[in-house]
């Protein structure tokens, strides 16, 4: 049985899972589905065709499923999907997708989204991410699993961020970031590999040495990047992480890579 505060407004057609809590002054639209055990603490607005997974906790003044901030949007009913076990802190906004972008914004499971986070239309965000205060994603951004984005960061539309990336606070990200990378700066540049994250995921010293050698060859070696990339392809098959990085580069769509600054 759900616990629904009498001041909450839930429109006909909304689906509220068993054990969910809908706190004071929440507003739930007719096409919304809220999973079992999820808690909307108070003053939460959920609209559009939004699905929230189980056992999420959503703090006051969060707005989910509002229309995309895109001039292409013509009032279509598009989707926002949020996975299980997410924590969404105060004043966060997540927009639904656009028809041109596939019609869906998708957020994975167990994410921690600190206050004032914004996730734009048609973004695809992986599992187990952490977005610090005032992280902002433009439309069509892709973020991999186990990625951490620091406070006051802005990510340009169509950027791809690989798995297990770390983005330093107050960074502006305009280029794609390879898996396992760490970037920093007003115009974000590669600063190396996310050593802490890799250790937490169980990477051995031997694996790290292999991947670090590949990284140095690719980003800090002699010659232009295209030449270094061609040479680095010879490392394919020596470690799954290297294969993942090469596949990520090969799948480039709109943006160049975040590159390292050579001192």
C-alpha positions in Angstrom: 0.0 0.0 0.0 1.3 3.5 -0.9 1.5 6.4 1.5 0.1 9.5 -0.2 -0.1 12.8 1.5 -3.6 14.4 1.2 -2.1 17.6 -0.2 -0.5 15.7 -3.2 -2.2 15.9 -6.6 -2.1 12.7 -8.6 -3.9 12.8 -11.9 -6.0 9.8 -13.1 -3.9 7.3 -15.0 -0.8 7.7 -12.9 0.6 4.4 -11.6 2.0 4.4 -8.0 3.9 1.2 -6.9 3.4 -0.6 -3.7 5.0 1.0 -0.7 5.8 4.3 -2.5 5.6 7.5 -0.6 4.2 10.7 -2.2 4.8 13.6 0.2 3.2 16.9 0.7 2.4 19.1 -2.4 3.7 16.7 -5.0 2.2 16.9 -8.5 2.0 13.7 -10.6 0.9 13.7 -14.2 -1.5 11.1 -15.8 1.3 9.3 -17.8 3.7 8.8 -14.9 4.7 5.5 -13.3 6.5 5.4 -10.0 8.1 2.2 -8.8 7.6 0.3 -5.5 9.3 1.8 -2.5 10.2 5.1 -4.1 9.9 8.2 -2.0 9.0 11.7 -3.2 9.6 13.7 -0.1 7.7 16.9 -0.9 7.0 19.5 -3.6 8.2 17.2 -6.4 6.7 17.6 -9.9 6.6 14.6 -12.3 5.1 15.1 -15.7 5.2 13.7 -19.3 5.6 10.0 -19.9 8.0 9.5 -17.0 8.9 6.2 -15.4 10.8 6.1 -12.1 12.2 2.9 -10.9 12.0 1.2 -7.5 13.5 2.5 -4.2 14.5 5.9 -5.4 14.5 8.9 -3.1 13.6 12.3 -4.6 14.0 15.5 -2.7 12.0 18.7 -2.7 11.6 20.9 -5.7 12.8 18.3 -8.2 11.2 18.5 -11.7 11.1 15.4 -13.8 9.7 14.8 -17.3 9.1 18.3 -18.3 9.2 19.1 -22.1 12.6 19.2 -23.8 14.2 22.6 -24.1 14.5 22.2 -27.9 13.0 24.3 -30.7 12.2 21.1 -32.5 9.7 20.1 -29.8 6.0 20.4 -30.9 4.2 19.1 -27.9 4.7 15.3 -28.5 4.4 12.9 -25.5 8.0 11.8 -25.1 9.7 9.8 -22.3 12.0 10.0 -19.3 13.1 6.7 -17.7 14.9 6.6 -14.4 16.4 3.4 -13.0 16.1 1.8 -9.6 17.8 3.1 -6.5 18.6 6.6 -7.6 18.9 9.6 -5.2 17.9 12.9 -6.7 18.6 16.0 -4.6 16.9 19.4 -4.4 16.1 21.5 -7.5 17.3 18.9 -10.0 15.6 18.9 -13.5 15.5 16.0 -16.0 13.7 16.7 -19.3 12.0 14.2 -21.6 13.3 13.3 -25.1 12.6 14.7 -28.5 11.1 12.8 -31.4 14.2 13.7 -33.5 16.5 12.3 -30.8 14.7 9.0 -30.3 11.9 10.2 -28.0 13.6 9.2 -24.7 15.9 10.5 -22.0 17.3 7.5 -20.1 19.0 7.6 -16.6 20.4 4.3 -15.2 20.2 2.7 -11.8 21.8 3.8 -8.5 22.8 7.2 -9.6 23.4 10.0 -7.1 22.4 13.4 -8.5 23.3 16.3 -6.2 21.3 19.5 -6.0 20.7 21.6 -9.1 21.7 18.9 -11.5 20.2 19.3 -15.0 19.9 16.4 -17.5 18.8 17.7 -20.9 16.7 16.0 -23.6 17.7 12.7 -25.2 20.6 12.1 -22.8 21.6 8.5 -22.0 23.2 8.2 -18.5 24.6 4.9 -17.2 24.5 3.2 -13.9 26.3 4.1 -10.6 27.1 7.6 -11.7 27.7 10.6 -9.3 26.9 14.1 -10.5 28.0 16.8 -8.1 26.2 20.1 -7.4 25.1 22.0 -10.5 26.3 19.4 -13.1 24.6 20.3 -16.4 24.2 18.1 -19.4 23.2 19.5 -22.8 20.9 17.5 -25.1 22.0 14.1 -26.5 24.9 13.6 -24.1 26.0 10.0 -23.3 27.6 9.2 -20.0 29.0 5.8 -19.1 28.8 3.7 -15.9 30.7 4.6 -12.7 31.4 8.1 -14.0 31.9 11.1 -11.6 31.3 14.6 -12.7 32.4 17.4 -10.4 30.5 20.4 -9.2 29.6 23.3 -11.5 30.5 21.3 -14.7 28.9 21.9 -18.0 28.8 19.3 -20.8 28.1 20.4 -24.3 25.4 18.8 -26.4 26.2 15.5 -28.2 29.3 14.9 -26.1 30.1 11.2 -25.2 31.7 10.4 -21.8 33.0 6.9 -21.4 32.7 4.5 -18.5 34.6 5.2 -15.3 35.5 8.8 -16.2 36.3 11.5 -13.7 35.6 15.2 -14.6 37.1 17.8 -12.3 35.0 20.5 -10.8 34.1 23.7 -12.8 35.1 22.0 -16.1 33.6 22.8 -19.5 33.4 19.7 -21.6 33.2 20.1 -25.3 34.9 17.0 -26.5 34.4 13.2 -26.1 36.2 11.7 -23.1 37.6 8.2 -23.5 36.7 5.5 -21.0 38.8 5.6 -17.8 40.0 9.1 -18.5 40.3 12.0 -16.1 39.8 15.6 -17.4 40.0 19.0 -15.9 40.0 22.7 -16.8 37.8 25.5 -18.0 38.1 23.9 -21.4 38.5 20.3 -20.2 41.7 18.6 -21.2 42.9 15.0 -20.5 45.1 14.7 -17.4 45.6 11.0 -17.4 43.6 7.9 -16.2 41.1 7.6 -13.4 43.5 5.6 -11.2 41.2 5.7 -8.1 38.2 4.5 -10.0 40.2 1.7 -11.7 41.5 0.5 -8.4 38.0 0.4 -7.0 36.9 -1.7 -9.9 39.6 -4.2 -9.2 42.2 -3.4 -11.8 45.6 -5.0 -10.9 48.9 -3.2 -11.1 49.9 -5.2 -14.2 46.7 -4.2 -16.0 47.1 -0.6 -15.0 50.7 -0.6 -16.3 49.6 -2.0 -19.7 46.8 0.6 -20.0 49.0 3.5 -18.9 51.6 2.5 -21.6 48.8 2.5 -24.2 47.5 5.9 -22.9 51.0 7.5 -23.1 51.5 6.2 -26.6 48.1 7.5 -27.8 48.1 10.9 -26.1 51.7 11.8 -25.4 53.7 10.1 -28.0 55.4 11.6 -31.1 53.7 12.6 -34.3 50.1 13.7 -35.0 47.2 12.0 -33.3 46.1 10.0 -36.4 49.6 8.5 -36.6 49.6 7.7 -32.8 46.2 6.1 -33.0 47.2 3.9 -35.9 50.2 2.7 -33.9 48.2 2.3 -30.7 45.8 -0.1 -32.5 48.5 -2.7 -32.4 47.7 -3.0 -28.6 44.2 -4.3 -29.4 43.6 -7.5 -27.5 46.2 -6.9 -24.8 43.5 -5.7 -22.3 39.7 -5.3 -22.4 40.0 -1.7 -21.3 42.2 -0.9 -24.3 39.7 -2.5 -26.7 37.0 -0.4 -25.1 38.9 2.8 -25.6 39.6 2.0 -29.2 36.0 1.1 -29.9 34.9 4.3 -28.2 37.2 6.4 -30.5 36.0 4.4 -33.6 32.3 5.2 -32.7 32.8 9.0 -32.7 29.8 10.9 -34.0 29.9 14.6 -33.6 32.8 15.8 -31.5 36.6 15.5 -31.4 38.3 13.9 -28.4 39.3 15.8 -25.2 43.1 15.8 -25.7 46.0 16.0 -23.4 48.1 19.1 -23.0 51.7 18.3 -23.6 54.1 20.3 -21.5 
